[in-house]
Amino acid sequence: MRALLIAAALLVAAPAIAQAPTSSAVLADAAKAPAGRTIIDGAAWRCEGAACSATGGANQPAPRACRRVVARFGQVSSFSYKGVALTAEQLTACNA
C-alpha cells in the first residue's frame, strides 16, 4: 500500500518536474561555445553553434547567472535563466 502511495505521488509530481524552466543564451561569438557540457553554478550548459541551453542550477538572480556564463563563454546577445529573460539594459550590464 505504501509503495502504491509513493508511486502515485511521483506520477502527480512528474509533470511539474518535467516542466521546470530552462535557461538559454545566444553567444555573440559561436566560436567560443564549449564543445561539450559545461557546469556553471550547478547548471549543465550545452551549446549547438551559438545557441546554448541549460537545466538545473543554483537559485540566484538571472543577472548574476548571466555574468557567470559570460565569464566562461564570452558575450551573449540574449539570456534567460530559469525562465527569467534579461532586458536589453541588463544584457548590456552583463556583457560589460
Secondary structure, DSSP 8 states (H G I E B T S, - for coil): -HHHHHHHHHHHHHHHHHT---EEEEES-GGGS-SS-EEETTEEEEEETTEEEEEE--S--HHHHHHHHHHHH--EEEEEETTEE--HHHHHHHH-
